[in-house]
Amino acid sequence: MSDLKVDGWTVEKLHDHHAQALRESRVLYDSETEHQRLRVFENGTFGRVLTLDDVVQTTEGDNFIYHEMLTHVPILAHGAAKRVCIIGGGDGGMAREVLKHASVEHVTMVEIDAGVVEFSKEYLPKLSQGAFDDARLNLVIADGAQFIRETEGGFDVIIVDSTDPVGPGEVLFTDTFYGHAKRALSEGGILVTQNGVPFLQGEELTNTMRAFKALFSDATCYLATVPTYAGGPMAFGWGTDSAARDVALSELQQRFDNSALAPEYYTPEVHKAAFALPGYVAKLMP
């Protein structure tokens, strides 16, 4: 349904005892694909909003927080990342931020749903900002779990930009998937994951961290607050066998200055502080 006028609300009922609602000023897209229901509507605060099965995935207004923190933190902490793999991320926002790093030579993006990519190009071009046309990007339409299981790997950074652990995204939260992802990392590589809002999805973080601690010498999470992900700060899983998390602030600042990035949320200070966990989040760590 294109250009349909709607005077109503989208109500997200992801959690059993909590819901959030966003007013729709206009619905731009509403269609079922093979895998899920895709919708794009306009909101007075957040601009265009993408939902999958009525769960908010990203918005024009605040997507920069999520995408910057899942890309710049591992890439700048690594310091020499040349090959990056993105699992998911069909809207192109994650690729947009990764490709801002001139030092990154190759990006493999694995998205299960070609429909997400195509309609994002048309209805959410502000998210990708031309990333799909970058010669360094290799877009693979495939199941991310199967791809990781079969790939030879050699990735310096793997970013799991998944939906919540329901439907097509559920397999991306399993111990088996994380094990295959570690194998696909190069020496000193870093795996980062989307792990929901700990206040409302604590079990999700605990389960991921239990798997990470069995796989990596350095396993933890870091936080960022994204307004449309209700319930407090969002957690991002961090797993590596390197000392990348301990990079000095001065070195991080130098890498940032040399990168010529101009982010809206990320700073080296925010990078370091994001790993300081509130008590209730620390208690969720196994």
Residue frames relative to the residue before (quaternion, step in Angstrom):
aa qw qx qy qz dx dy dz
M 1.0000 0.0000 0.0000 0.0000 0.00 0.00 0.00
S 0.1069 -0.8204 0.5612 0.0239 3.57 -0.49 1.19
D 0.8576 0.0938 -0.0912 0.4974 3.55 -1.10 0.87
L 0.3241 0.7444 -0.5165 0.2722 3.57 1.08 0.69
K 0.3472 -0.7280 0.5570 0.1981 3.58 -0.84 1.02
V 0.0289 0.7986 -0.5983 0.0589 3.56 -0.75 1.06
D 0.1097 -0.7694 0.6267 0.0574 3.57 -0.82 1.00
G 0.4862 0.6523 -0.4281 0.3935 3.54 0.41 1.23
W 0.4770 -0.6491 0.5228 0.2790 3.50 -1.32 -0.38
T 0.2864 -0.6745 0.6405 0.2298 3.52 -1.30 0.47
V 0.1333 -0.7932 0.5922 0.0475 3.56 -0.73 1.08
E 0.2110 -0.7808 0.5808 0.0918 3.54 -0.67 1.16
K 0.0558 -0.8108 0.5825 -0.0125 3.56 -0.69 1.11
L 0.0962 0.8356 -0.5305 0.1048 3.55 0.86 1.02
H 0.7689 0.3201 -0.1554 0.5312 3.57 1.05 -0.81
D 0.6158 -0.6049 0.3709 0.3425 3.57 -1.11 0.72
H 0.8232 0.2143 -0.0764 0.5202 3.59 0.92 -0.86
H 0.7189 0.3614 -0.2262 0.5490 3.57 1.20 0.39
A 0.0233 0.7871 -0.6156 0.0295 3.55 -1.02 0.81
Q 0.1316 -0.7600 0.6239 0.1256 3.55 -1.26 0.36
A 0.1972 -0.7875 0.5769 0.0908 3.54 -1.15 0.60
L 0.1190 -0.7627 0.6331 0.0577 3.54 -1.13 0.77
R 0.4169 -0.7072 0.5098 0.2573 3.56 -0.87 0.94
E 0.2726 -0.7400 0.5954 0.1536 3.54 -1.03 0.86
S 0.1995 -0.7682 0.5943 0.1300 3.57 -0.72 1.01
R 0.7839 -0.0870 0.0536 0.6124 3.57 1.21 -0.55
V 0.2788 -0.7323 0.5957 0.1763 3.57 -0.95 0.87
L 0.2261 -0.8048 0.5418 0.0870 3.55 -0.73 1.12
Y 0.8033 0.0311 0.0376 0.5936 3.56 1.07 -0.71
D 0.1213 0.7677 -0.6209 0.1017 3.56 -1.00 0.85
S 0.3000 0.7657 -0.5064 0.2595 3.57 -0.27 1.23
E 0.3802 -0.6904 0.5710 0.2297 3.52 -1.20 0.66
T 0.1602 -0.7456 0.6356 0.1200 3.58 -0.97 0.86
E 0.7421 -0.3743 0.2924 0.4729 3.55 -1.29 -0.15
H 0.7803 0.3779 -0.1653 0.4700 3.55 1.08 -0.78
Q 0.8272 -0.0569 0.1145 0.5472 3.61 0.95 -0.77
R 0.5045 -0.6225 0.4948 0.3365 3.57 -1.32 0.19
L 0.1704 -0.7962 0.5781 0.0530 3.56 -0.73 1.15
R 0.0499 0.7877 -0.6127 0.0404 3.55 -0.94 0.89
V 0.0572 -0.7470 0.6602 0.0527 3.54 -1.20 0.68
F 0.0895 0.7837 -0.6110 0.0670 3.54 -0.85 0.98
E 0.4616 -0.6720 0.5081 0.2776 3.54 -1.27 0.38
N 0.0840 -0.7757 0.6252 0.0152 3.52 -1.12 0.85
G 0.5686 -0.6582 0.3790 0.3161 3.57 -0.92 0.90
T 0.7078 0.4314 -0.2565 0.4971 3.61 1.13 -0.56
F 0.8224 0.2996 -0.1103 0.4708 3.56 0.76 -1.08
G 0.4832 -0.6556 0.4539 0.3615 3.60 1.20 -0.03
R 0.7848 -0.2452 0.2031 0.5317 3.58 -0.96 -0.80
V 0.1621 -0.7904 0.5903 0.0230 3.52 -0.96 1.04
L 0.2015 -0.7634 0.6042 0.1078 3.58 -0.96 0.92
T 0.0066 -0.7771 0.6292 0.0110 3.56 -0.92 0.92
L 0.1634 -0.7304 0.6534 0.1136 3.54 -1.24 0.63
D 0.8203 -0.0753 -0.0169 0.5666 3.55 -0.58 1.17
D 0.6802 -0.5380 0.2479 0.4317 3.55 1.02 1.02
V 0.5677 0.5386 -0.4098 0.4688 3.60 1.19 0.43
V 0.4610 -0.6990 0.4716 0.2764 3.58 -0.74 1.07
Q 0.1927 -0.7915 0.5743 0.0807 3.55 -0.86 1.05
T 0.7780 -0.1827 0.1637 0.5783 3.56 0.87 -0.94
T 0.1533 -0.7697 0.6112 0.1023 3.55 -1.28 0.37
E 0.6048 -0.5438 0.4306 0.3914 3.53 -1.24 0.41
G 0.6844 0.5547 -0.2898 0.3741 3.56 0.97 -0.85
D 0.8500 0.1502 -0.0487 0.5026 3.60 0.78 -0.92
N 0.3707 0.7605 -0.4792 0.2336 3.62 1.20 0.15
F 0.5534 0.6425 -0.3938 0.3547 3.59 1.13 -0.58
I 0.6132 0.5594 -0.3604 0.4257 3.61 1.03 -0.68
Y 0.6901 0.4882 -0.2624 0.4654 3.54 0.78 -1.09
H 0.7269 0.4520 -0.2572 0.4485 3.56 0.75 -1.04
E 0.6473 0.5102 -0.3330 0.4580 3.60 0.95 -0.73
M 0.7147 0.4675 -0.2781 0.4397 3.59 0.86 -0.90
L 0.6785 0.4622 -0.3086 0.4804 3.62 1.09 -0.48
T 0.7158 0.4130 -0.2623 0.4983 3.60 1.22 -0.23
H 0.7465 0.4331 -0.2544 0.4364 3.58 0.59 -1.10
V 0.6050 0.5668 -0.3693 0.4199 3.61 1.02 -0.67
P 0.7481 0.3710 -0.2658 0.4817 3.68 0.60 -0.92
I 0.6573 0.5248 -0.3353 0.4244 3.62 0.93 -0.78
L 0.7088 0.4272 -0.2709 0.4917 3.60 0.88 -0.85
A 0.6109 0.5322 -0.3572 0.4647 3.60 1.09 -0.57
H 0.6369 0.5237 -0.3207 0.4661 3.58 1.04 -0.79
G 0.2598 -0.8277 0.4585 0.1928 3.55 0.94 -0.90
A 0.8071 0.1299 -0.0725 0.5713 3.61 1.18 -0.34
A 0.2619 0.8015 -0.5012 0.1946 3.58 1.11 0.65
K 0.0799 -0.8108 0.5799 0.0055 3.56 -0.76 1.08
R 0.7749 0.2263 -0.1229 0.5773 3.58 1.10 -0.68
V 0.0256 -0.8095 0.5840 -0.0557 3.56 -0.63 1.19
C 0.1484 -0.7649 0.6208 0.0866 3.56 -1.10 0.78
I 0.1295 -0.7633 0.6302 0.0592 3.55 -0.96 0.95
I 0.1597 -0.7594 0.6247 0.0867 3.56 -0.80 1.05
G 0.7646 0.1997 -0.1953 0.5808 3.57 -0.48 1.21
G 0.5426 0.6748 -0.4033 0.2959 3.54 -1.04 -0.80
G 0.2029 0.8456 -0.4786 0.1216 3.58 1.13 0.58
D 0.6020 0.5679 -0.3684 0.4235 3.59 1.18 -0.35
G 0.5024 -0.6989 0.3885 0.3289 3.60 1.27 -0.23
G 0.4787 0.6978 -0.4299 0.3147 3.58 1.22 -0.12
M 0.6573 0.5000 -0.3172 0.4661 3.57 0.99 -0.78
A 0.6386 0.5136 -0.3218 0.4742 3.58 0.98 -0.82
R 0.5894 0.5882 -0.3497 0.4294 3.58 1.05 -0.79
E 0.7316 0.4276 -0.2422 0.4725 3.57 0.81 -1.01
V 0.6240 0.5314 -0.3502 0.4534 3.62 0.98 -0.76
L 0.7141 0.4772 -0.2589 0.4420 3.57 0.88 -0.97
K 0.5152 0.6144 -0.4282 0.4169 3.58 1.24 0.00
H 0.6107 0.5174 -0.3427 0.4918 3.56 1.30 -0.27
A 0.3445 -0.7676 0.5063 0.1891 3.57 -0.39 1.23
S 0.6145 0.5708 -0.3399 0.4254 3.58 1.17 -0.53
V 0.5996 0.5451 -0.3642 0.4590 3.60 1.20 -0.38
E 0.2437 -0.8184 0.5124 0.0904 3.55 -0.60 1.19
H 0.8164 0.0594 0.0136 0.5742 3.59 1.07 -0.69
V 0.0609 -0.7831 0.6188 0.0102 3.55 -0.96 0.94
T 0.1250 -0.7578 0.6372 0.0641 3.55 -0.86 1.01
M 0.0699 -0.7962 0.6010 0.0014 3.54 -0.67 1.14
V 0.1134 -0.8122 0.5721 0.0112 3.57 -0.64 1.17
E 0.0377 0.8040 -0.5854 0.0971 3.57 -0.41 1.28
I 0.4273 -0.7391 0.4635 0.2371 3.57 -0.76 1.04
D 0.7888 0.3253 -0.1274 0.5056 3.57 1.06 -0.79
A 0.3225 -0.7673 0.5250 0.1776 3.58 -0.32 1.25
G 0.5857 0.6022 -0.3633 0.4030 3.57 1.12 -0.58
V 0.6132 0.5482 -0.3448 0.4523 3.58 1.08 -0.71
V 0.6607 0.5132 -0.3041 0.4556 3.57 0.92 -0.92
E 0.7050 0.4859 -0.2842 0.4315 3.56 0.75 -1.04
F 0.7227 0.4177 -0.2845 0.4716 3.58 0.80 -0.85
S 0.5822 0.5641 -0.3816 0.4440 3.61 1.18 -0.44
K 0.6086 0.5474 -0.3466 0.4580 3.56 1.07 -0.73
E 0.7316 0.4366 -0.2347 0.4681 3.56 0.97 -0.87
Y 0.8151 0.3064 -0.1295 0.4743 3.56 0.81 -1.02
L 0.7806 0.2381 -0.1363 0.5616 3.61 1.21 -0.39
P 0.0978 0.8462 -0.5206 0.0583 3.62 0.86 0.85
K 0.5771 0.5959 -0.3812 0.4081 3.61 1.15 -0.47
L 0.6239 0.5441 -0.3531 0.4359 3.59 1.15 -0.45
S 0.7569 0.3785 -0.2210 0.4848 3.61 0.80 -0.91
Q 0.1004 -0.8456 0.5174 0.0847 3.60 1.13 -0.64
G 0.7643 -0.3965 0.1931 0.4706 3.57 0.88 0.97
A 0.3796 0.7606 -0.4686 0.2405 3.60 1.24 0.04
F 0.6396 0.5467 -0.3364 0.4229 3.59 1.03 -0.72
D 0.6759 0.4796 -0.2891 0.4791 3.60 1.22 -0.34
D 0.4818 0.6697 -0.4360 0.3596 3.60 1.27 -0.06
A 0.4864 -0.7014 0.4444 0.2717 3.59 -0.79 1.05
R 0.6290 0.5527 -0.3365 0.4308 3.59 1.17 -0.43
L 0.6433 0.5421 -0.3158 0.4387 3.59 1.24 -0.31
N 0.0990 -0.7561 0.6456 0.0415 3.54 -0.96 0.98
L 0.1548 -0.8063 0.5685 0.0514 3.57 -0.36 1.27
V 0.0660 -0.7922 0.6066 -0.0117 3.56 -0.74 1.13
I 0.2079 -0.7601 0.6033 0.1227 3.59 -0.72 1.05
A 0.3775 0.6992 -0.5047 0.3375 3.54 -0.21 1.31
D 0.6030 -0.5165 0.4557 0.4025 3.53 -1.34 0.17
G 0.4617 -0.7266 0.4376 0.2595 3.58 -0.62 1.13
A 0.6465 0.5234 -0.3239 0.4507 3.57 0.99 -0.80
Q 0.6647 0.4857 -0.3047 0.4789 3.58 0.96 -0.82
F 0.6280 0.5410 -0.3378 0.4458 3.59 0.99 -0.82
I 0.6824 0.4861 -0.2917 0.4614 3.57 0.84 -0.96
R 0.6370 0.5341 -0.3283 0.4486 3.57 1.04 -0.73
E 0.7733 0.3827 -0.1806 0.4722 3.58 1.02 -0.81
T 0.5829 0.6151 -0.3797 0.3711 3.61 1.16 -0.39
E 0.5015 -0.6340 0.4968 0.3159 3.54 -1.19 0.52
G 0.4288 -0.7537 0.4223 0.2642 3.56 1.25 -0.25
G 0.3832 0.7189 -0.5378 0.2169 3.53 -1.05 -0.86
F 0.4204 0.7083 -0.4660 0.3232 3.58 1.18 0.52
D 0.4202 -0.7030 0.5176 0.2475 3.56 -0.98 0.85
V 0.7772 0.0553 -0.0232 0.6264 3.56 1.14 -0.69
I 0.0794 -0.7501 0.6541 0.0565 3.56 -1.07 0.83
I 0.1193 -0.7888 0.6026 0.0205 3.55 -0.80 1.11
V 0.1567 -0.7845 0.5948 0.0786 3.58 -0.65 1.10
D 0.0424 -0.8007 0.5954 -0.0500 3.54 -0.21 1.37
S 0.1226 0.8471 -0.4997 0.1331 3.53 0.57 1.22
T 0.5245 -0.5381 0.5322 0.3898 3.49 -1.39 0.10
D 0.6871 -0.4262 0.3407 0.4798 3.59 -1.23 -0.16
P 0.6145 -0.6072 0.3622 0.3500 3.61 -1.17 0.51
V 0.5028 0.5568 -0.4909 0.4430 3.51 0.63 1.26
G 0.8022 0.2533 -0.1809 0.5095 3.59 -1.12 0.53
P 0.8532 -0.1403 0.0948 0.4933 3.59 -1.08 -0.74
G 0.6836 0.5147 -0.2894 0.4290 3.61 1.12 -0.61
E 0.4695 0.7249 -0.4274 0.2671 3.60 1.21 -0.34
V 0.6611 0.5382 -0.3093 0.4214 3.58 0.95 -0.89
L 0.6299 0.5605 -0.3328 0.4222 3.60 1.18 -0.48
F 0.6680 0.4673 -0.3026 0.4939 3.59 1.27 0.09
T 0.5138 0.6660 -0.4068 0.3563 3.60 1.19 0.31
D 0.6314 -0.5332 0.4073 0.3888 3.55 -1.24 0.50
T 0.6354 0.5469 -0.3314 0.4328 3.58 0.98 -0.84
F 0.6513 0.5082 -0.3175 0.4655 3.57 0.93 -0.86
Y 0.6667 0.4985 -0.3144 0.4562 3.59 0.86 -0.89
G 0.6326 0.5325 -0.3331 0.4531 3.57 1.04 -0.72
H 0.6579 0.4874 -0.3022 0.4881 3.57 0.99 -0.82
A 0.6279 0.5349 -0.3392 0.4522 3.59 1.05 -0.73
K 0.6346 0.5186 -0.3439 0.4583 3.59 0.95 -0.77
R 0.6485 0.5213 -0.3226 0.4513 3.57 0.95 -0.84
A 0.6824 0.4974 -0.2811 0.4559 3.58 1.12 -0.65
L 0.5594 0.5950 -0.3925 0.4231 3.58 1.29 -0.03
S 0.4506 -0.6322 0.5509 0.3062 3.54 -1.22 0.53
E 0.6774 -0.4508 0.3538 0.4613 3.59 -1.23 0.13
G 0.8095 0.1987 -0.1753 0.5239 3.56 -0.78 1.03
G 0.4224 0.7336 -0.4422 0.2965 3.56 1.30 0.16
I 0.2972 -0.7535 0.5700 0.1383 3.54 -1.29 0.47
L 0.1641 -0.7551 0.6289 0.0855 3.56 -1.04 0.91
V 0.0063 0.7778 -0.6285 0.0084 3.57 -0.89 0.96
T 0.1189 -0.8114 0.5723 -0.0002 3.53 -1.07 0.84
Q 0.4498 -0.6211 0.5636 0.3071 3.52 -1.33 0.41
N 0.0093 -0.8465 0.5310 -0.0378 3.58 -0.63 1.09
G 0.6445 -0.5985 0.3199 0.3522 3.54 1.06 0.75
V 0.6093 -0.5310 0.4507 0.3790 3.52 -1.40 -0.20
P 0.4027 -0.7734 0.4236 0.2455 3.63 -0.26 1.21
F 0.6081 0.5731 -0.3706 0.4055 3.60 1.00 -0.68
L 0.7754 0.3062 -0.1526 0.5308 3.57 1.08 -0.75
Q 0.7819 0.2664 -0.1195 0.5509 3.60 1.19 -0.51
G 0.0849 0.8653 -0.4900 0.0625 3.54 1.01 0.84
E 0.6329 0.5502 -0.3371 0.4278 3.57 0.98 -0.80
E 0.6021 0.5705 -0.3476 0.4372 3.56 1.09 -0.74
L 0.6788 0.4741 -0.2851 0.4829 3.58 0.93 -0.91
T 0.6470 0.5317 -0.3257 0.4387 3.59 0.90 -0.92
N 0.6764 0.4986 -0.3033 0.4492 3.58 0.86 -0.91
T 0.6542 0.4992 -0.3165 0.4718 3.58 0.97 -0.82
M 0.6828 0.4929 -0.2982 0.4492 3.58 0.88 -0.90
R 0.5933 0.5496 -0.3694 0.4577 3.59 1.11 -0.60
A 0.6651 0.4851 -0.2977 0.4834 3.57 0.98 -0.85
F 0.6529 0.5258 -0.3162 0.4441 3.59 0.92 -0.89
K 0.6681 0.5126 -0.3103 0.4412 3.59 0.91 -0.88
A 0.6477 0.4971 -0.3187 0.4815 3.58 1.16 -0.52
L 0.7297 0.4466 -0.2226 0.4674 3.58 1.20 -0.52
F 0.8190 0.2524 -0.0734 0.5100 3.57 0.93 -0.95
S 0.4998 -0.6413 0.4884 0.3167 3.56 -1.16 0.59
D 0.7555 0.2021 -0.1464 0.6058 3.58 1.20 -0.46
A 0.1420 0.7909 -0.5711 0.1677 3.56 -0.29 1.30
T 0.2598 0.7403 -0.5806 0.2177 3.56 -0.67 1.12
C 0.3384 -0.7023 0.5538 0.2927 3.56 -1.19 -0.51
Y 0.1815 -0.7463 0.6203 0.1589 3.54 -1.29 0.20
L 0.3868 -0.7748 0.4824 0.1320 3.55 -1.20 0.57
A 0.0742 0.7444 -0.6635 0.0054 3.52 -1.36 0.44
T 0.3511 -0.7399 0.5383 0.1986 3.55 -1.07 0.76
V 0.0616 -0.7827 0.6188 -0.0244 3.55 -0.65 1.21
P 0.4731 -0.7411 0.3832 0.2831 3.64 -0.33 1.19
T 0.7324 0.4387 -0.2712 0.4444 3.62 0.85 -0.82
Y 0.6180 0.4558 -0.3685 0.5239 3.59 1.24 0.01
A 0.2209 -0.8517 0.4637 0.1042 3.54 0.22 1.35
G 0.6817 0.5190 -0.3673 0.3619 3.53 -1.22 0.60
G 0.7091 -0.4212 0.2677 0.4980 3.60 1.21 0.21
P 0.7676 -0.3637 0.2406 0.4697 3.58 -1.26 -0.19
M 0.4080 -0.6887 0.5519 0.2339 3.53 -1.24 0.64
A 0.3248 -0.7466 0.5523 0.1791 3.57 -1.10 0.74
F 0.1352 -0.7558 0.6372 0.0671 3.51 -1.16 0.80
G 0.3739 -0.7417 0.5124 0.2178 3.57 -0.66 1.09
W 0.1250 -0.7845 0.6069 0.0236 3.56 -1.12 0.82
G 0.1258 0.7968 -0.5822 0.1015 3.57 -0.71 1.06
T 0.2202 0.7562 -0.5902 0.1769 3.57 -0.88 0.99
D 0.3634 -0.6962 0.5661 0.2504 3.54 -1.29 0.34
S 0.5793 0.5706 -0.3745 0.4456 3.57 1.27 0.22
A 0.5266 -0.6110 0.4837 0.3398 3.55 -1.35 -0.03
A 0.2200 0.8349 -0.4860 0.1354 3.58 1.20 0.48
R 0.6321 0.5469 -0.3493 0.4235 3.60 1.03 -0.68
D 0.6949 0.4926 -0.2695 0.4492 3.59 1.15 -0.56
V 0.3297 0.7510 -0.5154 0.2483 3.61 1.21 0.17
A 0.5065 -0.6744 0.4507 0.2926 3.57 -0.91 0.97
L 0.6078 -0.5710 0.4092 0.3703 3.56 -1.13 0.65
S 0.6355 0.5383 -0.3347 0.4408 3.60 0.99 -0.78
E 0.6640 0.4822 -0.2985 0.4873 3.58 1.02 -0.81
L 0.6259 0.5328 -0.3255 0.4674 3.56 1.03 -0.78
Q 0.6478 0.5193 -0.3118 0.4620 3.56 0.99 -0.85
Q 0.6493 0.5126 -0.3189 0.4626 3.58 0.99 -0.81
R 0.6449 0.5056 -0.3195 0.4758 3.59 0.95 -0.82
F 0.6451 0.5230 -0.3132 0.4606 3.56 0.98 -0.84
D 0.6601 0.5058 -0.3051 0.4640 3.58 0.90 -0.92
N 0.6808 0.4900 -0.2838 0.4646 3.58 0.97 -0.84
S 0.6292 0.5709 -0.3314 0.4104 3.59 1.15 -0.54
A 0.2804 -0.7868 0.4951 0.2390 3.58 1.24 -0.50
L 0.3180 0.7430 -0.5193 0.2778 3.58 1.14 0.59
A 0.1180 -0.7709 0.6204 0.0833 3.56 -1.22 0.51
P 0.0471 0.8516 -0.5200 0.0461 3.62 0.66 1.07
E 0.4756 -0.6671 0.5020 0.2771 3.53 -1.30 0.39
Y 0.7722 0.2973 -0.1598 0.5382 3.60 1.15 -0.52
Y 0.7119 0.4833 -0.2712 0.4314 3.57 0.73 -1.05
T 0.1115 0.7134 -0.6909 0.0370 3.49 -1.22 0.77
P 0.6338 -0.5141 0.3808 0.4348 3.64 -1.12 0.30
E 0.6345 0.5266 -0.3369 0.4546 3.61 1.03 -0.71
V 0.6436 0.5024 -0.3132 0.4852 3.58 1.00 -0.84
H 0.5878 0.5865 -0.3466 0.4364 3.57 1.06 -0.80
K 0.7153 0.4437 -0.2595 0.4734 3.57 0.74 -1.05
A 0.6901 0.4997 -0.2859 0.4386 3.58 0.91 -0.94
A 0.5796 0.6262 -0.3735 0.3640 3.60 1.10 -0.63
F 0.6638 0.5066 -0.3030 0.4593 3.59 1.19 -0.49
A 0.5379 0.5767 -0.4183 0.4506 3.61 1.29 0.00
L 0.1684 -0.8457 0.5045 0.0439 3.56 -0.36 1.26
P 0.4745 -0.6389 0.5217 0.3074 3.60 -1.01 0.79
G 0.6876 -0.5191 0.3206 0.3937 3.55 -1.20 0.55
Y 0.6893 0.4912 -0.3123 0.4313 3.59 0.82 -0.90
V 0.6394 0.4913 -0.3334 0.4884 3.59 1.16 -0.55
A 0.6267 0.5448 -0.3335 0.4463 3.59 0.97 -0.83
K 0.6445 0.5324 -0.3232 0.4434 3.60 1.04 -0.71
L 0.6338 0.5333 -0.3270 0.4550 3.58 1.22 -0.42
M 0.5746 0.5902 -0.3787 0.4221 3.56 1.26 -0.28
P 0.4200 -0.7322 0.4738 0.2508 3.61 -0.72 1.01
